[in-house]
Amino acid sequence: MSNSLASWQLKSVGSRTYFFDLKEAKTNNTYLQITESKPKGAEAEGFEQNRIFLFSEDFDEWFKTMGDVYRHLKAHPDQARPPGRREPDQAQERRRANGRKNTRPAAARG
């Protein structure tokens, strides 16, 4: 069992929530557990969770690298959106708001 030292929560702009839990393992090693939680979807109930465990010996380099990534994205905002990803159109937004999936065939979605 691990001992919780501190916790933070970040509600994203979308439906995701991120949890940052600083913990101490039985071996007295400190680690950060980052959990992404998002709804499974309209057809399934509950949440899908993905976790990453970052141990104290990697903190300095990991946070330095994350700072490098952040500074790069601030300097190149056009790279913050994945390639080929379009802004949602109004029809997609309406379907999403009504809880419906895209019903168009993949080839027609372009």
Buried (B, 14 or more C-beta within 10 A) or exposed (E): EBEEEEEEEEEEEEEBBBBBBBBBBEEEEBBBBBBBBBEEEEEEEEBEEEEEEBEBEEEEEBEEEEEEEEEEEEEEEEEEEEEEEEEEEEEBEEBBEEEEEEEEEEEEEE
